Each structure stands twice: as C-alpha cells, then as structure tokens.
C-alpha cells in the first residue's frame, strides 16, 4: 500500500510538473506564419468581440487620410512647422487582437505599410536599451555629451563660399552649459528641457505655449524636473544614439529586434531630407522619432503586433532575451514629473487615468493618428488599433475586455 501511495504521489508530481511546463511555454509566431484561432477556442464570445471591432471601425479618426494634410491640421499653427520628411496616405481603420499569443481577430488591411507616428519612439528607445545592454552606455544617469564627438552634418556644397568663412563644420548640440546636464534618462523620459535647434526645428517651436512673448524667453528648467512632449528633443536623442552605435538605427533595429521576432521586410524608418551626417566616412541619416515633421516608422499592423508581443514578454522572444528585462522594467517605471509616462513611448495607466476601463498595470505604445499597441499582461492580451479617434480608445478597451473576460 505504501508503495502504491508513493507511486500515485510520484505520478501527481510528474503530472503537475508537466502541466506547469506546458504553462510556461507561451506561443510565439514563426516568421512564416502567425497561427490564428477562433475566439470560441478560448471561450470568448465572438459576438461581443465583433461588437468591440465594430466600435473601433465606427470611431475612425476624423483627420484626413493623407498624412501630409493631417500634419498641417495638427501642427500648422506652430512656427517652423513645415514638413521636411516623407508622409504617406493611410487606408481603412485597421486592427489586430492577440490572445495568449494567437491572432483571434483582425480588421482592415493588416499588411498595409503606413506611418505609425510616435509609436516610432518605442522603437527608438529600444535602440538605446540595446546600447545599454551591450555596455555602449554605462549608465542612463551619465551626461549624454560625454559620449559624443563633434558631429559633421552633411553638406553637398563642394566648394565653400566667401560667406562660409569661419563657419563651423561640426555641431555639438549637447555641449552647452544647459545641455551638459542632460542624461540619457532625461531624454528617454522627455524631461531633458534640451534647448537648441536641430534640423531647422527649434525646441521652443514644438507645441509652444499660447503666450508668444515667452517663446524665445521661456524659463530654462533643470533637467529631470519638467515633462514636455517635444520632437526636437526626441530627434536629439536619435542623433546621439546614431553616434554611439556608429550605424544607422534602422540597421540596428532590423538586425537585433525585427529579424529575430520574424517581422516582415516591408517596414522602413526614415528621417528628414536634411538630417544626414558623415560618420566614419559614411553618409548616415539620423532618423526621426515620429511623424511630426514627416518621417518616422512606416510599418504594417502585423509587425507592430510582433513588437507588442516582445514587450509583453519583457524583451524575451521564444526563449531568447533580445533586450534585457531590466530595460523593460525601466521603460514601464513612471516618470517622477509625469506618472503616466515611462520611457518613450510607453504610456502608463497609472491610477487608470489613460484607460479607466483597463487594469492599472497595462501600457500602451501610442502615436498620433491614433495608432496604439495595447499591452495587457493580466488578460494575456495585445491589441493593435490604427486610426481610431483618441477619445474612443477607452470605449474600445471596455468592449474588448468585456468580450475577453469570462
């Protein structure tokens, strides 16, 4: 009898271990195929799920589909707001719902390559994380200027004119009394208060206040104390990252992230017509962190979902740690000057202010349009939604979670 009890106990232990092993092996799509399952396979109400999709489609953004025109309406009143990078025209409202790693619903054209605006910032911050993981950045508290040589901006004029006499060949955007205090973390959290002009765009001209008399005389804040969403400062980070990698950031992203997660070859990341530098004898474009002035990441919804799945799994893809879990922890830690923001562009749901209907620990890669990658570990859910009106985001999530929760 004792032998029988021990045998049964051993079987129970083995069965439990096998069940646990099954639970810790999540599904990851191959480069060739992303498996689809019916909502009913998970006990999800198909009708309720479709209701959330219909809500997203009916809540399509009212901005023009041509992104050049949309940029004018969004930012045309800003000084120096003219576009200097490419735009595209978008298609229909599009989305993907991923549950437990599987596609359970799609709408629109998920293969269509479109501008994703400030979701680009999450790809940019990822390249900084990769540099940190490889020791190219020793500490995110280090001043950025200590890492950078003088930067040669590409000039296609073969001969210098008389009025070019004495003009510098190099720029050092971080080597000023104010900007020397800026650390990598300040830039990642959008609290740097970087001052200066980059690619013809002054920092003060991006989302300036209503009082025009303060545009040129604004108070300089100590880095780390004030949060401000500012694409000139984001582009300064992109330039700094390019210098420490000595390669174009799209090249780094493709090799270390997008190819390993099985993304397509159709995405591309661009900068501005004037954002070219000479580095190690090569012409390299310093790419932009969004579509404010054109450029940024052009990508399809499926590739966005793969990136969302990577961040869902804290940088791990099918057993391989592509970017450290420590970096993902940094990215989702609230910024002291704005508790709803981590590293760019991780928008947090602190105190459920962003999405009252969602768990507090979700995060969203968010960009104009609206483009969003919703990441919800509690409900094992990822949703890519493109071209939804920003005011409808929470309504969509409410309906989605109502369908998924059993």
Order of alpha helices (4+ residues) and beta strands (2+ residues): alpha-alpha-alpha-beta-beta-beta-alpha-beta-beta-alpha-beta-beta-alpha-alpha-beta-beta-beta-alpha-beta-beta-alpha-beta-beta-beta-beta-alpha
